[in-house]
Amino acid sequence: MDPAPSDPARLTVDSRCAHGEGVLWCERRQALLWVDIDGARLWMYLPAQGTSRSWPLPDRPGCIGLGQAGDLLLVLAKALYRADLDAALADGADAVPLVHLADVEPHEPRTRSNDGRADRHGNFVFGTMDESATKAPVGAFYQYSAAHGLRPLPLPPVAISNSIAFSADGRTLYWCDSMSAEIHCCDYDPDRAQVGRSRVFARVDLPGAVADGSTIDAEGHLWNAQWGGARVVRYRPDGTVDRIVPMPVPQPSCCAIGGPGLDTLYVITSPQGLGQAARSAWPGSGNLFELRLPRALGLPEGRVVLP
């Protein structure tokens, strides 16, 4: 697929996140949104203006979802909130107004919320991870909806939930445990918060690379940011590799396709865990990067119905 894989990704926002994650494109606002987990901030970038803005949060965010009414679902470490983005964008506003929706694993001190994404039916699916050094499979997956609140999804326990994405019809769910070299998929029933038997979709074939955040494009391909691999990989619907996009930093963490023409790949990155020598060698770690694609491949995000 053109342009050639050697085309470089270029710096978009010098955000210098402590742990950038969860990037997504909002076609209504023509804006890119992402979170800095360790820096406890929400970020927004407007390509048409070339401007960015960020807000502090009361706890570390794991991921975000677009609300149907222009608000956001903000998944913090131990709770879900409705975030009033319009109020945050008002002149002089220095915080994002939040309304508590649900607690997340309040009796499990080892875990925090991690990756997540809105499905195509008004719900939000996310997972948790083990923050302890052991990285035990104590993380789980959940579906949040305005109608039912928080419901567990019967997926296998994981150490680090990641790669959550949905097919265009919303009936296939992709997910992974970043401690494994496999990305899985399964049938998904949004109404009953049920899943079918999981099967291996793709395997990460680069030693030291870890499957992190993913997005599905308009042709049904899955793009996966590979932590430690300095690359984003586009997988065909059958799980074979279609394209490898090299990144100028070692830890890309999540990707999205957006821009006015839905033809730009955006990749957020992280310096988390890098020593001083590595941070000096890759000073762009934690920044947002972009690469122009040969055609419109963006698929609008699902949106969450929020109370």
C-alpha positions in Angstrom: 0.0 0.0 0.0 1.3 3.4 -0.9 2.9 5.6 0.4 6.0 3.5 0.9 6.6 2.1 4.4 9.8 4.2 4.5 7.8 7.5 4.6 8.5 9.0 8.0 6.0 9.8 10.7 6.3 13.4 11.6 5.8 15.2 14.9 2.3 16.6 15.4 2.2 17.8 19.0 5.1 18.2 21.3 3.0 17.0 24.2 5.8 15.3 26.2 3.3 13.0 28.0 4.6 11.0 30.9 2.5 8.1 29.4 0.5 9.0 26.4 -2.4 6.6 25.6 -6.0 6.3 24.3 -5.9 8.5 21.2 -9.1 8.9 19.1 -10.6 11.2 16.5 -13.8 13.1 17.0 -15.2 13.9 13.5 -17.9 16.3 14.9 -15.3 18.5 16.6 -12.6 17.8 14.0 -10.3 17.2 17.0 -8.0 14.5 18.3 -8.3 13.5 21.9 -6.0 11.4 24.1 -4.8 11.0 27.7 -1.6 11.1 29.6 -2.0 8.4 32.2 0.9 9.1 34.5 0.6 12.8 34.0 -3.2 12.7 34.8 -4.2 14.9 31.9 -6.7 15.0 29.0 -5.3 16.4 25.7 -7.1 17.8 22.6 -5.6 18.8 19.3 -7.3 20.7 16.5 -5.5 20.1 13.1 -7.2 22.9 11.3 -5.9 25.5 13.8 -2.7 23.6 14.6 -3.4 24.2 18.3 -3.5 21.9 21.3 -4.8 22.1 24.9 -4.8 20.0 28.0 -6.5 19.8 31.3 -5.5 18.2 34.7 -7.6 15.3 36.0 -8.2 14.2 39.6 -6.7 10.7 38.9 -4.9 8.8 36.2 -7.0 8.2 33.2 -7.0 4.9 31.3 -9.1 5.7 28.3 -11.9 7.9 26.9 -15.0 7.5 24.8 -17.1 10.0 22.8 -20.5 10.7 24.1 -23.5 11.0 21.8 -24.3 14.5 23.1 -20.8 15.9 22.8 -19.6 14.9 26.2 -17.0 12.3 27.0 -16.9 9.1 29.0 -13.7 9.4 31.0 -12.4 6.2 32.5 -10.1 7.0 35.5 -8.0 4.5 37.4 -10.9 3.4 39.7 -14.0 5.1 38.4 -16.0 6.2 35.4 -17.1 9.8 34.9 -19.1 11.9 32.4 -16.9 14.8 31.4 -18.4 18.1 30.1 -16.0 19.0 27.3 -17.9 22.0 26.2 -17.5 23.5 29.7 -13.8 22.7 29.6 -13.4 24.5 26.3 -15.1 27.7 27.6 -12.8 30.7 27.9 -10.9 30.7 31.2 -11.8 27.1 32.1 -8.9 25.3 33.7 -10.6 22.0 34.6 -13.0 19.5 33.1 -16.4 19.2 35.1 -17.0 15.6 36.0 -20.0 13.6 37.1 -19.4 10.2 38.8 -21.0 7.2 37.0 -19.5 4.0 38.5 -16.6 2.6 40.5 -14.2 0.1 39.0 -12.9 -2.8 41.1 -12.9 -0.8 44.4 -11.9 -3.8 46.4 -9.0 -4.8 44.2 -6.0 -2.6 45.1 -3.7 -4.2 42.5 -5.6 -3.0 39.5 -6.5 0.1 37.5 -8.5 0.8 34.4 -6.5 0.6 31.1 -7.6 0.4 27.5 -11.1 0.9 26.2 -13.4 1.9 23.3 -17.0 2.6 22.6 -18.8 -0.2 20.7 -21.1 0.5 17.8 -24.3 0.3 19.9 -24.0 3.0 22.5 -22.0 1.2 25.1 -18.3 1.3 26.2 -16.0 -1.7 26.7 -12.8 -1.4 28.7 -10.4 -3.5 30.7 -8.3 -3.4 33.8 -4.7 -4.3 34.5 -2.4 -5.5 37.3 -0.2 -2.6 38.4 2.0 -4.7 40.7 5.4 -6.0 39.6 4.1 -9.5 39.2 1.7 -8.6 36.4 -0.7 -11.4 37.4 -3.8 -12.1 35.3 -6.2 -10.3 37.7 -7.5 -7.8 35.2 -10.9 -8.1 33.7 -13.1 -6.7 31.0 -16.4 -4.7 31.4 -19.2 -3.1 29.4 -20.7 0.2 30.6 -24.1 1.4 29.4 -26.5 4.0 30.6 -29.2 1.3 30.8 -27.3 -1.4 32.8 -24.4 0.4 34.4 -21.2 -1.7 34.7 -21.5 -5.4 33.6 -18.6 -7.9 33.4 -17.7 -9.3 30.0 -16.9 -13.1 30.2 -13.4 -12.9 28.6 -10.3 -14.6 30.1 -8.6 -12.8 33.0 -5.6 -10.7 31.8 -2.5 -9.0 33.3 -2.8 -5.9 31.0 -5.9 -5.4 28.9 -5.3 -3.8 25.5 -6.1 -3.6 21.8 -9.8 -3.2 22.3 -11.5 -2.4 19.0 -14.7 -3.3 17.1 -15.6 -4.3 13.6 -17.7 -1.8 11.5 -20.9 -3.8 12.2 -20.0 -3.9 15.9 -20.4 -7.7 16.2 -16.7 -8.6 16.5 -14.6 -7.5 19.5 -10.8 -7.4 19.3 -8.7 -7.6 22.5 -5.4 -8.7 23.9 -3.3 -9.3 27.0 -0.1 -7.3 26.5 1.8 -10.0 28.3 1.0 -12.3 25.4 2.2 -12.1 21.8 -1.3 -12.6 20.5 -4.3 -10.4 19.5 -7.6 -12.1 19.9 -11.1 -11.6 18.5 -14.5 -12.9 19.4 -18.2 -12.5 18.6 -19.8 -9.8 20.6 -23.4 -9.4 21.8 -23.8 -5.8 23.0 -27.3 -6.2 24.3 -26.6 -9.0 26.6 -22.9 -8.1 27.3 -21.8 -11.5 26.2 -19.0 -12.8 23.9 -18.4 -15.9 21.9 -15.4 -18.1 22.1 -12.1 -16.1 21.6 -9.8 -17.0 18.8 -6.3 -15.8 17.8 -6.5 -13.0 15.2 -2.8 -12.2 14.8 0.6 -12.8 16.4 3.2 -10.1 17.1 6.2 -11.4 15.2 8.9 -9.0 16.5 10.9 -10.0 19.6 10.5 -7.4 22.3 7.4 -5.8 20.7 4.1 -5.8 22.7 0.6 -5.4 21.3 -0.9 -2.1 22.6 -3.7 0.1 21.4 -5.6 -0.7 18.2 -8.1 0.8 15.8 -10.1 -0.6 12.9 -10.2 1.1 9.6 -12.9 1.5 6.9 -11.5 -1.6 5.0 -11.8 -3.8 8.0 -8.0 -3.8 8.8 -6.7 -3.6 12.3 -3.9 -1.1 13.1 -1.9 -2.0 16.2 0.6 0.2 18.0 3.4 -2.1 19.2 5.1 -1.0 22.4 8.9 -1.7 22.3 8.7 -2.4 18.6 8.9 1.2 17.3 6.2 0.5 14.8 2.5 0.4 14.0 1.3 -2.7 12.1 -1.7 -2.9 9.8 -3.3 -6.4 9.8 -5.6 -7.7 7.1 -9.0 -9.1 8.2 -7.4 -12.6 8.1 -4.7 -11.5 10.5 -1.8 -11.4 8.1 0.5 -8.4 8.0 -0.4 -5.8 5.4 2.0 -3.0 6.3 4.5 -1.9 8.9 4.8 1.7 9.8 8.1 2.6 11.5 8.0 5.1 14.3 10.8 7.4 15.5 10.4 6.4 19.1 10.4 2.9 20.7 7.1 2.9 22.5 4.0 3.8 20.4 1.0 3.1 22.6 -2.1 3.8 20.6 -3.2 4.9 17.2 -6.2 6.5 15.4 -7.1 7.5 11.9 -8.6 10.9 11.5 -8.0 14.4 10.1 -10.4 16.4 7.9 -10.0 13.8 5.1 -10.0 10.8 7.5 -6.6 10.0 5.8 -4.1 10.6 8.6 -2.7 8.0 11.0 -2.1 9.5 14.4 0.1 7.8 16.9 0.6 8.7 20.6 3.7 7.5 22.4 5.2 7.0 25.9 8.5 7.2 27.7 7.3 5.2 30.6 10.0 2.8 31.9 12.8 4.2 29.7 16.1 5.0 31.4 17.8 8.3 31.2 20.0 7.1 28.3 17.0 5.9 26.3 15.1 9.1 27.0 18.1 11.1 25.7 18.3 8.9 22.6 14.5 9.3 21.9 13.5 12.7 23.2 10.3 12.6 21.2 8.9 9.8 23.4 5.5 11.0 24.8 4.7 13.1 21.8 2.0 12.7 19.1 3.0 11.8 15.6 1.2 11.5 12.3 1.5 9.9 8.8 -0.6 10.8 5.8 -2.3 7.7 4.3 -3.0 7.2 0.5 -6.8 7.4 0.9 -9.5 7.9 3.4 -9.3 5.0 5.8 -10.8 6.5 8.9 -13.9 4.9 10.4 -15.9 7.2 12.8 -15.7 6.1 16.5 -18.7 4.6 18.2 -20.4 6.9 20.7 -21.6 6.2 24.2 -25.1 7.0 25.5 -24.4 8.7 28.8 -26.9 9.5 31.6 
